[in-house]
Amino acid sequence: MDWIDGMNRLLRYIEEHLTDSTLTVETAARHAAYSPFYLQRIFYGLTEVPLSEYFRNRRLSQAGQELQAGAKVIDAALKYGYETPESFQRRSGASTASRRRQPSGPRRSSCSWDRSKSTYR
């Protein structure tokens, strides 16, 4: 199951580079040694979520976790690639106060990242 190991390595790479503005489908594909087209097809086939949407959802989720931990909205927004707190709030669909109280980020996939093992299930 080399492709599962490859996906696990890719997901670890994505998690480590969520705050990098250079994280794109192209850089992820380069890291995984696939073409961007093929990587997107594989990823969507496994998760039913487009890879670029996965990036956005993970960034939004991480920013939400930081807000729940007490971070300032502007700090979380800028760290995860939002240009303004307003763009972060538009994307999250929630006000700052409700964002601090609610669990973070949308999840559409039945696949999940097991943080304790750094693997994809």
C-alpha distances in whole Angstrom, upper triangle without the diagonal:
4,5,6,7,9,10,11,13,15,16,17,19,20,22,23,25,26,30,29,31,29,26,25,23,24,23,20,19,20,18,15,16,16,20,21,21,18,16,19,18,14,15,18,16,14,17,20,21,22,21,25,26,23,24,28,27,25,28,31,29,29,33,34,33,35,38,38,38,41,40,42,41,42,40,37,37,38,35,33,34,37,40,42,42,43,40,38,40,40,36,36,39,40,43,43,44,42,39,40,40,37,34,32,30,29,26,25,21,20,17,18,18,18,21,21,17,17,14,13,13
4,5,5,6,9,10,11,12,14,15,16,18,20,21,23,24,28,27,29,26,23,23,21,21,20,17,16,17,15,12,13,14,17,19,19,16,14,17,17,13,15,18,16,15,17,20,21,22,20,23,25,22,23,27,26,24,27,30,29,29,32,33,32,34,37,37,37,40,39,41,40,41,38,36,36,36,33,31,32,35,38,41,41,42,39,37,39,39,36,35,38,40,43,42,44,42,39,40,40,37,34,32,30,29,26,25,22,21,18,19,18,19,20,21,18,16,14,13,15
4,5,5,6,9,10,10,12,14,15,16,18,20,21,22,26,25,26,24,21,20,18,18,18,15,13,15,14,10,11,11,14,16,16,13,11,14,13,10,11,14,13,11,14,17,18,18,16,20,21,19,20,24,23,22,25,27,26,26,30,31,30,32,35,35,36,38,37,39,38,38,36,33,33,34,31,28,29,32,35,38,38,39,36,34,36,36,32,32,35,37,40,40,42,40,36,37,38,35,32,29,27,26,23,22,19,19,15,17,16,18,20,21,18,16,13,12,13
4,5,5,6,9,10,10,12,14,15,16,18,20,21,24,24,26,24,21,21,18,20,19,15,15,17,15,12,14,14,17,17,18,15,13,15,14,11,11,14,13,10,13,16,17,17,16,19,20,17,19,22,21,20,23,25,24,24,28,29,28,30,33,32,33,36,35,37,36,37,35,32,32,32,30,27,29,31,35,37,37,38,35,33,35,35,31,31,33,35,38,38,39,37,34,35,35,32,29,27,25,24,21,20,17,16,13,13,13,14,16,17,14,13,9,8,9
4,5,5,6,9,10,11,12,14,15,17,18,20,23,23,25,23,20,20,19,20,18,15,15,16,13,11,13,14,17,18,19,16,14,17,17,13,13,17,16,13,15,19,19,20,17,21,22,19,19,23,22,20,23,26,24,24,27,29,27,29,32,32,32,35,34,37,36,36,34,31,32,32,29,27,28,31,34,37,37,38,35,33,35,36,32,32,35,36,39,38,40,38,34,35,36,33,29,27,26,25,23,22,19,19,15,15,13,14,15,16,13,11,9,9,11
4,5,5,6,9,10,10,12,14,15,16,18,22,21,23,20,17,17,15,16,15,11,11,12,10,7,9,10,14,15,16,13,11,14,14,11,11,15,15,13,15,18,18,17,15,18,20,17,17,21,21,19,22,24,23,23,26,28,27,29,32,32,32,35,34,36,35,35,33,30,30,30,27,25,26,29,32,35,35,36,33,31,34,34,30,30,33,35,38,37,39,37,34,35,36,33,30,27,25,25,22,22,19,19,15,16,14,16,17,18,15,13,11,10,13
4,5,5,6,9,10,10,12,14,15,16,20,19,21,19,16,16,14,15,14,11,11,13,11,8,11,11,14,14,15,13,10,12,12,9,8,12,12,10,11,14,14,14,12,15,16,13,14,18,18,16,19,21,20,20,24,25,24,26,29,29,30,32,31,33,32,32,30,27,27,28,25,22,24,27,30,32,32,33,30,28,31,31,27,27,30,32,34,34,36,34,30,32,32,30,26,24,22,21,18,18,15,15,12,12,11,13,15,17,14,11,9,7,10
4,5,5,6,9,10,11,12,14,15,19,19,21,20,17,17,16,17,16,12,13,15,12,10,14,14,17,17,19,16,13,15,16,13,11,15,15,12,13,17,16,17,14,17,18,14,15,19,18,15,18,21,19,19,22,24,22,24,27,27,27,30,29,32,31,31,29,26,27,27,24,22,24,27,30,32,32,33,31,28,31,31,27,27,30,31,34,33,35,33,29,30,31,28,25,23,21,21,18,19,16,16,12,11,9,10,11,13,10,8,5,6,9
4,5,5,6,9,10,11,12,14,17,17,20,18,15,16,15,16,14,10,12,12,9,8,11,13,16,16,18,16,13,15,17,14,13,17,17,15,16,19,18,18,15,17,19,16,15,19,19,16,18,21,20,19,23,24,23,25,28,28,28,31,29,31,31,31,28,26,26,26,23,21,23,26,29,31,32,33,31,28,31,32,28,28,31,32,35,34,36,34,31,31,32,30,26,24,22,23,21,21,19,19,15,14,12,13,13,15,12,9,8,9,13
4,5,5,6,9,10,11,12,15,15,17,15,12,12,11,12,11,7,9,10,7,6,10,11,13,13,15,14,10,12,14,12,10,14,15,13,14,17,15,14,11,14,15,12,12,16,16,14,16,19,18,18,21,23,22,23,26,27,27,30,28,30,29,29,27,24,24,24,21,19,20,23,26,29,29,31,28,26,28,29,25,25,28,30,32,32,34,32,29,30,31,29,25,22,20,21,19,19,17,18,14,14,12,14,14,16,14,11,10,10,13
4,5,5,6,9,10,10,14,14,17,15,12,13,12,14,13,9,11,13,11,10,14,14,16,15,17,16,12,13,15,13,10,13,15,13,12,15,14,14,11,13,14,10,10,14,13,11,13,16,15,15,18,19,19,20,23,24,24,27,25,27,26,26,24,21,22,22,19,17,19,21,25,27,27,28,26,23,26,26,23,22,26,27,29,29,30,29,25,26,27,25,22,19,17,17,16,16,14,15,12,10,8,10,11,13,12,8,8,7,11
4,5,5,6,9,10,13,14,17,16,13,14,15,16,14,11,13,14,11,11,15,16,19,18,20,19,15,17,19,16,14,17,19,16,16,19,17,17,14,16,17,13,12,16,15,12,14,17,16,15,18,20,18,19,23,23,23,26,24,26,26,26,24,21,22,22,19,17,19,22,25,27,27,29,27,24,27,28,24,24,27,28,30,29,31,30,26,26,28,26,22,20,19,19,18,19,17,18,14,12,9,10,9,12,10,7,8,9,13
4,5,5,6,9,11,11,14,12,9,12,12,13,10,8,11,11,8,9,13,14,16,15,18,18,14,15,18,16,14,17,19,17,17,20,18,17,13,14,16,13,12,15,16,13,14,17,17,15,18,20,20,20,23,24,24,26,24,26,25,25,23,20,21,20,17,16,17,20,23,26,26,28,26,23,26,27,24,24,27,29,31,29,31,31,27,27,29,27,24,21,20,21,19,21,19,20,17,15,12,14,13,15,14,10,11,12,16
4,5,5,6,9,9,12,11,7,9,10,12,10,7,11,12,10,11,14,15,16,14,17,17,13,14,17,15,13,15,18,16,15,17,15,14,10,11,13,10,8,11,12,9,10,14,13,12,15,17,17,18,21,22,22,24,22,24,23,23,20,18,18,18,15,13,14,17,20,23,23,25,22,20,23,24,20,20,24,25,27,26,28,27,24,24,26,24,21,18,16,17,16,18,16,18,15,14,11,14,13,16,15,11,12,12,15
4,5,5,9,10,13,13,10,13,14,16,13,11,15,16,13,14,18,18,20,18,21,20,17,17,20,18,15,18,20,18,16,19,16,16,13,13,14,11,9,12,12,8,9,12,12,10,13,15,14,15,18,19,19,21,19,21,21,21,19,16,17,17,14,12,14,17,20,22,22,24,22,19,22,23,20,19,23,24,26,24,26,25,21,22,24,22,19,16,15,16,16,18,16,18,15,13,10,11,10,13,13,9,11,11,15
4,6,8,9,12,12,10,13,15,16,13,12,15,15,12,14,18,19,21,19,22,22,18,19,22,21,18,21,23,21,20,22,20,19,16,16,17,14,12,14,15,11,11,15,14,12,14,17,16,16,19,20,20,22,20,22,21,21,18,16,17,17,13,12,14,18,21,23,23,25,23,21,24,25,22,22,26,26,28,26,28,27,24,24,26,24,21,18,18,20,19,21,20,22,19,16,13,14,12,14,14,11,13,14,18
4,5,5,8,8,6,10,12,13,10,10,14,14,12,14,17,18,19,17,20,21,17,18,21,20,17,20,23,21,20,22,19,18,14,14,15,13,10,12,14,11,10,14,14,12,14,17,16,16,19,21,20,22,20,21,20,20,17,15,15,14,11,10,12,15,18,20,21,23,21,19,22,23,20,20,24,25,26,25,27,27,23,24,26,25,22,19,18,19,19,21,21,23,20,18,15,17,15,18,18,14,16,16,20
4,6,8,9,7,10,12,14,12,11,15,16,14,16,19,20,20,18,21,21,18,17,21,20,17,19,22,20,18,20,17,16,13,12,13,11,7,9,10,8,6,10,11,9,10,13,14,13,16,18,18,20,17,18,17,17,15,12,12,12,9,7,9,12,15,17,18,20,17,15,18,19,16,17,20,21,23,21,24,23,20,20,23,21,19,15,14,16,16,18,18,21,18,16,14,16,14,18,18,15,16,16,19
4,6,9,8,11,14,16,14,14,17,18,16,19,22,22,23,20,23,24,21,21,24,24,21,22,26,24,22,24,20,19,16,14,15,14,10,11,13,10,8,11,12,10,10,14,14,13,15,18,17,18,15,16,15,14,12,10,10,9,6,5,7,10,13,15,16,18,16,14,18,19,17,17,21,21,22,20,23,23,19,20,23,22,20,16,16,18,19,21,22,24,22,20,17,19,17,20,21,18,20,20,23
4,5,6,9,13,13,11,12,15,15,14,17,19,20,21,18,21,23,20,20,23,23,20,22,26,24,23,24,21,19,16,14,16,15,11,12,15,13,10,14,15,13,13,17,18,16,19,22,21,22,19,19,18,17,14,13,13,11,9,8,8,12,14,17,18,20,18,16,20,21,19,20,23,24,25,23,26,27,23,24,27,25,24,20,19,21,21,23,23,26,24,22,19,21,19,22,23,19,21,21,25
4,6,8,12,12,11,12,15,16,15,18,20,21,20,17,20,22,20,19,23,23,21,22,26,25,23,24,21,18,15,13,15,15,11,12,15,14,11,14,16,15,15,18,19,18,20,23,23,23,20,20,18,16,15,14,13,10,9,8,7,10,11,15,17,19,16,15,19,20,17,19,22,24,25,23,27,27,23,24,27,26,25,21,19,21,22,24,24,27,25,23,22,24,22,26,26,22,23,23,27
4,6,10,9,7,10,12,12,12,15,17,17,17,15,18,20,17,17,21,21,19,21,24,24,23,24,20,18,15,13,15,15,12,13,16,15,13,17,19,17,18,21,22,21,23,26,26,27,23,23,22,20,19,17,16,14,13,12,10,14,15,18,20,22,19,19,22,23,20,22,25,27,28,27,30,30,26,28,30,29,27,23,21,23,23,24,24,27,25,24,22,24,23,26,26,22,23,23,26
4,7,8,6,7,10,11,10,13,15,15,15,13,16,17,14,14,18,18,16,18,21,20,19,20,17,15,11,10,12,12,8,11,14,12,11,14,16,15,16,19,20,20,22,24,25,26,23,23,22,21,19,17,16,15,13,11,10,14,16,19,21,22,19,18,21,22,19,20,23,25,27,26,29,28,25,26,29,27,25,21,19,20,20,21,21,23,21,20,18,21,20,23,23,19,19,19,22
4,5,5,6,8,10,11,12,14,13,13,10,13,14,12,11,15,16,14,15,19,19,18,18,15,12,9,7,11,11,8,10,14,13,12,15,17,17,18,21,22,22,24,27,27,28,25,26,24,23,22,19,18,17,16,13,12,15,17,20,22,23,19,19,22,21,18,20,23,26,28,27,30,29,26,28,30,28,26,22,19,20,20,20,20,23,21,20,19,22,22,25,24,21,21,19,23
4,6,5,6,9,10,10,12,10,9,6,9,11,8,8,12,12,11,12,15,16,15,16,13,10,7,7,10,10,9,12,14,14,14,17,19,19,20,23,24,25,27,29,29,31,28,29,26,26,25,22,21,20,19,16,15,18,20,23,25,25,22,21,24,23,20,22,24,27,29,29,32,31,28,30,32,29,27,23,20,20,19,19,18,21,19,19,19,22,22,25,24,20,20,18,21
4,5,5,6,9,10,10,9,8,5,9,11,9,10,13,14,13,15,18,19,19,19,17,13,11,10,14,14,12,15,18,17,17,20,22,22,23,26,27,27,29,31,32,33,31,31,29,28,27,25,23,22,21,18,17,20,22,25,27,28,24,24,27,26,23,25,28,30,33,32,35,34,31,33,35,33,30,27,24,24,23,23,22,25,22,22,21,24,24,27,26,22,22,21,24
4,5,5,6,9,10,10,10,8,12,13,11,12,16,16,15,17,20,20,19,21,18,15,12,12,15,14,12,15,18,17,16,20,21,20,22,25,25,25,28,30,30,31,29,29,28,26,25,23,22,21,19,17,16,19,21,25,26,28,24,23,27,27,23,25,28,30,32,32,35,34,30,32,34,32,29,26,23,24,23,23,22,25,22,22,20,23,22,25,24,20,20,20,23
4,5,5,6,9,9,9,8,11,12,8,10,13,13,11,14,17,16,16,18,15,13,9,10,13,12,10,14,16,14,15,18,19,19,21,23,24,24,27,29,29,31,28,29,28,27,25,23,22,21,19,17,17,20,22,25,27,28,25,23,27,26,23,24,27,29,32,31,34,33,29,30,32,30,27,24,21,22,21,21,19,21,19,18,17,20,19,22,21,17,17,16,19
4,5,5,6,5,6,5,9,8,6,8,11,11,11,14,15,16,16,18,16,13,10,12,15,14,13,17,18,17,18,22,22,22,24,27,27,28,30,32,32,34,32,33,31,30,29,26,26,25,23,20,20,23,25,28,30,31,27,26,29,29,25,27,30,32,35,34,37,36,32,34,36,33,30,27,24,24,23,22,20,22,20,20,19,22,22,25,23,19,18,17,20
4,5,5,6,7,8,11,11,10,12,15,14,14,17,19,19,20,21,20,17,14,15,18,17,16,19,21,20,20,24,25,24,26,29,29,29,32,34,34,35,33,34,32,31,29,28,27,25,23,21,21,24,26,29,31,32,29,28,31,31,28,29,32,35,37,36,39,38,34,36,38,35,33,29,27,27,26,26,24,26,23,23,21,24,24,26,24,20,20,19,23
4,6,8,10,10,14,13,10,13,16,15,14,17,19,18,19,21,19,17,14,15,18,17,15,19,20,18,19,23,23,22,24,27,27,27,30,32,31,33,31,32,31,30,28,26,26,25,22,20,21,24,26,29,31,32,29,28,31,31,28,29,32,34,36,35,38,37,33,34,36,34,31,28,25,26,24,25,23,24,21,21,19,21,20,23,21,17,17,17,20
4,6,9,9,12,10,8,11,13,11,11,15,16,15,17,19,18,16,13,15,18,16,15,19,20,19,20,23,23,23,25,28,28,28,31,33,33,35,33,34,33,32,30,28,28,27,25,22,23,26,28,31,32,34,30,29,32,32,28,29,32,34,37,36,39,37,34,35,36,34,31,28,25,25,23,23,21,22,19,19,17,20,20,22,20,16,15,15,18
4,7,9,12,10,9,12,14,13,14,17,18,18,19,21,20,18,15,17,20,19,18,22,23,22,23,27,27,26,29,31,31,32,35,36,36,38,36,37,36,35,33,31,31,30,27,25,25,28,30,34,35,36,33,32,35,34,31,32,35,37,40,39,42,41,37,38,40,37,34,31,29,28,27,26,24,25,22,23,21,23,24,26,23,20,19,18,21
4,6,8,6,6,9,11,10,11,14,15,15,17,19,18,16,13,15,19,18,17,21,22,22,23,26,26,26,29,31,31,32,35,36,37,39,37,38,36,35,34,31,30,30,28,25,25,28,30,33,35,35,32,31,34,33,30,31,34,36,39,39,41,40,36,38,40,37,34,31,28,27,25,24,22,24,21,22,21,24,25,27,24,21,20,18,21
4,5,5,6,9,10,11,12,14,15,17,18,19,18,15,13,15,18,18,17,20,22,22,23,26,27,27,29,31,32,33,35,37,38,40,37,38,36,35,34,31,30,29,28,25,24,27,29,32,34,34,31,30,33,32,29,30,33,36,38,38,41,40,36,38,40,37,35,31,28,27,26,25,23,25,22,24,23,26,27,30,27,24,22,21,23
4,6,5,6,9,10,10,12,14,15,16,16,15,12,10,11,14,14,14,17,19,19,20,23,24,24,26,28,29,30,32,34,35,37,34,35,33,32,31,28,27,26,25,22,21,24,26,29,30,31,27,27,30,28,25,27,29,32,35,35,38,36,33,35,37,34,32,28,25,24,23,22,20,23,21,22,22,25,25,28,27,23,22,20,22
4,6,5,6,9,10,11,12,15,15,15,14,11,10,12,15,15,16,18,20,21,22,24,25,26,28,30,31,32,34,36,37,39,36,37,35,34,33,31,29,29,28,25,24,26,28,31,32,32,28,28,31,29,26,28,30,33,36,36,39,37,34,37,38,35,33,29,26,25,23,21,20,22,21,22,23,26,27,30,28,25,23,21,23
4,5,5,6,9,10,10,12,14,14,14,12,11,14,16,16,17,20,21,21,23,25,26,27,29,31,32,33,35,36,37,39,37,38,36,36,35,32,31,31,29,26,26,28,30,33,34,34,31,30,33,31,28,29,31,34,37,38,40,38,35,37,39,36,33,30,27,25,23,21,19,21,19,21,21,24,26,29,26,23,21,19,21
4,5,5,6,8,10,11,12,13,12,10,8,11,14,13,14,17,18,18,20,22,23,23,26,27,28,29,32,33,34,36,34,35,33,33,32,29,28,28,26,23,23,25,28,30,31,32,28,27,30,29,25,26,29,32,35,35,37,35,32,34,35,32,30,27,24,22,20,19,17,19,16,18,18,21,22,25,23,20,18,16,18
4,6,5,6,8,10,10,10,9,7,6,9,11,11,12,15,16,16,18,20,21,22,24,26,27,28,30,31,33,35,33,34,31,31,30,27,26,26,25,22,21,23,26,28,29,29,26,25,27,26,22,24,26,29,32,32,35,33,30,32,33,30,28,25,21,20,18,16,15,17,16,17,18,21,23,26,24,21,19,16,18
4,6,5,6,9,10,10,10,8,9,12,13,13,15,18,18,19,21,23,23,25,27,28,29,31,33,34,35,38,36,37,34,34,34,31,29,30,29,25,25,27,29,32,33,32,29,28,30,28,25,26,28,31,34,35,37,35,32,35,36,32,29,27,23,21,19,17,15,17,16,18,19,22,24,27,25,23,20,17,18
4,6,5,6,9,10,10,10,9,13,14,13,15,18,18,18,21,23,23,24,27,28,28,30,32,33,34,37,35,37,34,35,34,31,30,30,29,25,25,27,30,33,33,34,30,29,31,30,26,27,29,32,35,35,38,35,32,34,35,32,29,26,23,21,19,17,14,15,13,16,17,20,22,24,22,20,17,14,15
4,5,5,6,8,7,7,6,10,11,10,12,15,14,15,17,19,19,20,23,24,25,27,29,29,31,33,32,33,31,31,30,27,26,27,25,22,22,24,27,30,30,30,27,25,27,26,23,23,26,28,31,32,34,32,29,30,31,28,25,22,19,18,15,14,11,13,11,13,14,17,19,22,20,17,15,12,13
4,5,5,5,5,5,7,10,10,10,13,15,14,15,18,19,19,21,24,24,25,28,29,30,31,34,32,33,31,32,31,28,27,28,26,23,23,24,27,30,30,30,26,25,27,25,22,22,24,27,30,31,33,31,28,30,31,27,25,22,19,17,14,12,10,12,11,14,15,19,21,24,22,20,17,14,15
4,6,6,8,9,10,14,14,13,16,18,18,18,21,23,22,24,27,27,28,30,32,32,34,36,35,37,34,35,34,31,30,31,30,26,27,28,31,33,33,33,30,28,30,29,25,26,27,30,33,34,36,34,31,33,33,30,27,25,22,19,16,14,11,12,11,14,16,19,22,25,23,21,18,14,14
4,6,8,10,11,14,14,12,15,18,16,17,20,21,20,22,25,25,25,28,30,30,32,34,33,35,33,34,33,29,29,30,28,25,26,28,31,33,33,33,30,28,29,29,25,25,27,29,32,33,35,32,29,31,31,28,25,23,20,18,15,12,9,9,8,11,13,16,19,21,19,17,14,11,10
4,5,8,9,12,11,9,13,15,13,14,17,18,17,19,22,22,22,25,27,27,29,31,30,32,30,31,30,26,26,28,26,22,23,25,28,30,29,29,26,24,26,25,21,21,23,25,29,29,31,28,26,28,28,24,21,19,16,14,11,9,6,7,6,9,11,15,17,20,19,17,14,10,10
4,7,9,12,10,10,14,15,13,15,18,18,18,21,23,23,24,27,28,28,30,32,32,33,30,31,31,27,26,28,27,23,24,25,28,29,29,29,26,24,25,24,20,21,22,25,28,29,31,28,26,28,28,25,22,20,17,14,11,8,7,9,9,12,15,18,21,24,23,21,18,14,14
4,6,8,7,6,10,11,10,12,15,15,15,18,20,20,21,24,25,25,27,30,28,29,27,28,27,24,23,24,23,20,20,21,24,26,26,25,22,21,22,21,17,17,19,22,25,26,28,26,23,26,26,23,20,18,14,12,10,7,7,10,10,12,14,17,19,23,22,20,18,14,15
4,6,5,6,9,10,10,12,14,15,16,18,20,21,22,24,26,27,29,30,29,29,27,27,27,24,22,23,22,19,19,20,22,24,25,25,21,20,22,20,17,18,20,23,26,27,29,27,24,27,28,25,22,19,16,14,12,11,10,14,13,15,16,20,21,24,24,21,19,16,17
4,5,5,6,9,10,11,12,14,15,16,18,20,21,23,24,26,27,29,27,28,25,26,25,22,20,21,20,16,16,18,21,23,24,24,21,19,22,21,17,18,21,23,26,27,29,27,24,26,28,25,22,19,16,14,13,12,12,15,13,14,14,18,19,22,21,18,17,14,16
4,5,5,6,9,10,11,12,14,16,17,18,20,21,23,24,26,27,25,26,23,23,22,20,18,18,18,14,13,15,18,20,21,21,17,16,19,18,14,16,18,21,24,24,27,26,22,25,27,24,22,18,15,14,14,13,14,17,16,16,16,20,20,24,24,20,19,17,19
4,5,5,6,9,10,10,12,14,15,16,18,20,21,22,24,26,24,24,21,22,22,19,17,18,18,14,14,15,18,19,20,19,16,15,17,16,12,13,15,18,21,22,25,23,20,22,24,21,19,15,12,10,11,10,11,15,14,15,15,19,20,23,23,20,19,17,19
4,5,5,6,8,10,10,12,14,15,16,18,20,21,22,24,23,24,21,22,21,18,17,18,17,13,14,15,19,21,21,21,18,16,18,17,14,14,17,19,22,22,25,23,19,22,23,20,17,14,11,10,9,9,9,13,11,11,12,15,16,20,20,17,16,13,15
4,6,5,6,9,10,11,12,14,15,17,18,20,21,23,21,22,19,19,19,15,14,15,14,10,11,13,16,18,18,19,16,14,17,17,13,14,17,19,22,21,24,23,19,21,23,20,18,14,11,12,12,13,13,16,14,14,13,16,16,20,20,17,17,15,17
4,6,5,6,8,10,10,12,14,15,16,18,20,21,19,19,17,17,17,14,12,13,13,9,9,10,14,15,15,16,13,11,13,13,9,10,13,16,18,18,21,20,16,19,20,18,16,13,9,10,11,12,14,17,16,15,15,19,18,22,23,19,19,18,20
4,5,5,6,9,10,10,12,14,15,16,18,20,19,19,17,18,18,14,13,15,14,11,12,13,16,17,16,17,14,12,13,13,10,9,12,14,17,17,19,18,14,17,18,15,13,10,6,6,7,9,11,14,13,13,13,16,16,20,21,18,18,16,17
4,5,5,6,8,10,10,12,14,15,17,19,17,18,16,18,16,13,13,15,13,9,12,13,17,18,17,18,16,13,15,16,12,12,15,16,19,18,20,19,15,17,18,16,13,9,7,8,9,11,12,14,13,11,10,13,13,17,17,15,15,14,16
4,5,5,6,8,10,11,12,14,15,17,15,16,14,14,13,10,9,11,9,6,8,9,13,14,14,15,13,10,13,14,11,10,14,15,17,16,19,18,14,15,18,16,14,10,8,10,12,14,15,18,17,15,14,16,15,19,20,17,18,17,20
4,6,5,6,9,10,10,12,14,15,14,14,12,13,13,9,9,11,11,7,9,9,13,13,12,13,11,8,10,11,8,7,11,12,14,13,15,14,11,13,15,13,11,7,6,8,11,13,15,18,17,16,15,18,17,20,22,19,20,19,21
4,5,5,6,9,10,11,12,14,14,15,13,15,14,11,11,14,12,10,13,13,17,17,15,16,15,11,12,14,11,9,12,13,15,14,16,14,10,12,13,11,9,5,4,7,9,12,14,16,15,13,13,15,14,17,19,17,18,17,18
4,5,5,6,9,10,11,13,11,13,12,14,12,8,10,12,10,8,11,12,16,16,15,17,16,12,14,16,13,12,15,15,16,15,16,16,12,12,14,13,11,7,8,11,12,16,16,19,17,15,13,15,13,16,18,16,17,17,19
4,5,5,6,9,10,11,9,10,8,10,9,5,7,9,8,7,10,10,13,13,11,14,13,9,11,13,11,10,13,13,13,11,14,14,10,10,13,12,11,8,8,12,14,17,19,21,20,18,17,18,16,20,22,19,21,21,23
4,5,5,6,9,10,9,11,9,12,11,8,9,12,12,10,13,13,16,15,12,14,14,10,10,13,11,9,12,10,11,10,11,10,7,7,9,8,8,5,7,10,13,16,18,20,20,18,17,18,17,20,22,20,22,21,23
4,5,5,6,9,9,11,11,14,12,9,12,14,12,12,15,15,18,18,15,18,17,13,14,17,15,12,15,14,15,12,13,12,9,8,10,9,8,6,8,12,14,18,19,20,20,17,15,16,14,17,19,18,20,20,21
4,5,5,6,5,8,9,11,9,6,10,12,10,10,14,14,17,16,14,17,17,13,14,17,16,14,17,15,15,12,13,14,10,9,12,12,11,9,11,15,17,21,22,24,23,20,18,19,16,19,21,20,22,23,24
4,5,5,5,7,7,10,9,7,9,12,12,12,15,14,16,15,12,14,15,12,12,15,15,12,14,12,12,8,9,10,7,5,9,10,10,9,11,15,18,21,23,25,25,22,21,22,19,22,25,23,25,25,27
4,5,7,10,10,14,13,11,13,16,15,15,18,17,20,18,15,18,18,15,14,18,17,14,16,13,13,10,10,10,7,4,7,8,8,8,12,15,17,21,23,24,24,21,20,20,18,20,24,23,25,25,26
4,6,9,11,14,12,11,14,16,15,15,19,19,21,20,17,20,20,17,17,20,20,17,19,17,16,13,13,13,11,8,10,12,11,11,14,18,20,24,25,26,25,22,21,20,18,19,23,22,24,25,26
4,7,9,12,11,10,13,15,14,16,19,18,20,18,15,18,19,16,16,20,20,17,19,16,15,11,11,13,11,8,11,13,14,13,16,20,22,26,27,29,28,25,24,24,21,23,26,25,28,28,30
4,6,8,7,7,10,12,11,13,15,15,17,15,12,16,17,14,14,18,18,16,18,16,15,11,12,14,11,9,13,14,15,13,16,19,22,25,27,29,28,25,23,24,21,23,26,25,27,28,30
4,6,5,6,9,10,11,13,15,13,14,12,10,13,15,12,13,16,17,15,17,15,13,10,11,14,12,10,14,16,17,15,17,20,23,27,29,31,30,27,26,27,24,27,29,28,30,30,32
4,5,5,6,9,10,11,12,10,12,9,6,9,11,8,9,13,13,12,14,12,10,7,10,12,10,9,13,14,16,13,15,18,21,24,26,29,29,26,25,27,24,27,30,27,29,29,31
4,6,5,6,8,10,11,9,9,7,5,9,10,9,10,13,14,14,16,15,13,10,13,16,13,13,17,18,19,16,17,20,23,26,28,31,30,28,27,28,26,29,31,29,31,31,33
4,6,5,6,9,10,10,11,10,9,12,13,11,13,16,16,15,18,17,16,13,15,17,14,14,18,18,19,16,17,20,23,26,28,30,29,27,25,26,23,26,28,26,28,29,31
4,6,5,6,9,9,11,10,8,12,12,9,11,14,13,12,15,15,14,11,14,15,12,12,15,16,15,12,13,17,19,22,24,26,25,23,21,23,20,23,25,23,25,25,28
4,6,6,6,5,7,7,6,9,8,6,9,11,10,11,14,13,13,11,14,15,12,13,17,17,17,13,13,16,19,22,24,27,26,24,22,24,22,26,27,25,27,26,28
4,5,5,5,6,7,8,11,10,9,12,14,13,14,17,17,17,15,18,19,16,17,20,20,20,17,16,19,22,24,26,29,28,26,24,26,24,27,28,25,27,27,30
4,6,8,9,11,11,14,13,11,14,16,15,15,18,18,18,16,19,20,16,17,20,20,19,16,16,19,21,23,24,27,26,23,21,23,20,23,25,22,24,24,27
4,6,9,11,11,13,11,9,13,14,12,12,16,17,17,16,19,19,15,16,19,18,17,14,13,15,17,20,21,24,22,20,19,21,19,22,23,20,22,22,25
4,6,9,10,12,10,9,13,14,12,13,16,18,18,17,20,21,17,19,22,21,20,16,15,17,19,21,23,26,24,23,21,24,22,26,27,23,25,24,27
4,6,7,9,6,6,9,10,9,11,14,15,15,14,18,18,15,17,20,20,19,16,15,17,19,21,23,26,26,24,23,26,24,28,29,26,27,26,29
4,7,8,7,8,11,12,12,14,16,17,17,16,20,21,18,20,23,23,23,19,18,20,23,25,27,30,29,28,27,30,28,31,32,29,31,30,32
4,5,5,7,9,10,11,13,14,15,14,13,17,18,16,17,21,21,22,19,18,20,23,25,28,31,30,29,28,31,29,32,34,31,32,32,34
4,6,5,6,9,10,10,12,12,10,9,13,14,12,14,17,17,19,16,16,18,22,24,27,30,29,28,27,29,27,31,33,30,32,31,33
4,5,5,6,9,10,10,10,10,10,13,14,13,15,18,18,20,17,17,18,22,24,27,30,30,29,28,31,30,33,35,32,33,32,34
4,5,5,6,9,10,11,11,12,16,16,14,16,19,19,19,16,15,16,20,21,24,27,28,26,26,29,28,31,33,30,31,30,31
4,5,5,6,8,9,10,9,13,13,11,13,16,15,16,13,12,14,17,19,22,25,25,24,23,26,24,28,30,27,28,27,29
4,5,5,6,6,6,7,11,10,9,12,14,14,15,13,12,14,17,19,22,26,26,25,25,27,26,29,31,29,30,29,30
4,6,5,7,9,10,14,13,12,15,17,16,17,15,13,14,17,19,22,25,26,25,26,28,28,31,33,30,31,29,30
4,5,8,10,12,15,14,12,15,17,15,15,12,10,11,14,16,19,22,22,22,22,25,25,28,30,27,27,26,27
4,5,8,9,12,10,8,12,13,11,12,9,8,9,12,14,17,20,21,20,21,23,23,26,28,26,26,24,25
4,7,10,12,10,9,13,14,12,13,12,10,10,14,16,19,22,23,23,23,26,26,29,31,29,29,27,28
4,6,8,6,6,10,10,9,12,11,11,12,15,18,21,24,25,24,24,26,26,29,31,29,30,28,29
4,6,5,6,9,10,11,13,13,13,15,19,21,24,27,28,26,27,29,28,31,33,31,32,31,32
4,6,5,6,9,10,13,12,13,16,19,22,25,28,28,26,26,28,26,29,32,30,31,30,32
4,5,5,7,9,12,13,15,17,21,24,26,28,29,27,27,28,27,29,32,31,32,32,32
4,5,5,6,10,10,12,14,18,21,23,25,26,25,25,26,25,28,31,29,31,30,30
4,5,5,8,7,9,12,15,18,21,23,24,22,22,23,22,25,28,26,27,26,27
4,6,8,8,11,14,17,21,23,25,25,23,22,23,22,24,27,26,27,27,28
4,7,9,12,15,17,20,23,24,25,23,23,23,22,24,27,27,28,27,28
4,6,9,11,13,17,19,20,21,19,20,21,20,22,25,24,25,24,25
4,7,9,11,14,16,17,18,16,16,17,17,19,22,21,22,21,21
4,7,9,13,15,17,17,14,15,16,15,18,21,19,20,19,20
4,7,10,12,14,15,13,14,16,16,19,21,19,19,18,19
4,7,9,12,13,12,14,16,17,20,22,20,20,17,18
4,6,8,9,9,11,14,15,19,19,18,17,14,14
4,7,9,10,13,16,18,21,21,20,18,15,14
4,5,7,10,14,16,19,19,17,15,12,11
4,6,10,12,16,18,18,17,14,11,9
4,7,10,13,15,14,13,11,7,6
4,6,9,12,12,10,9,6,5
4,6,9,9,7,6,5,6
4,6,6,6,5,6,7
4,5,5,7,9,11
4,6,8,11,12
4,5,9,10
4,7,10
4,6
4
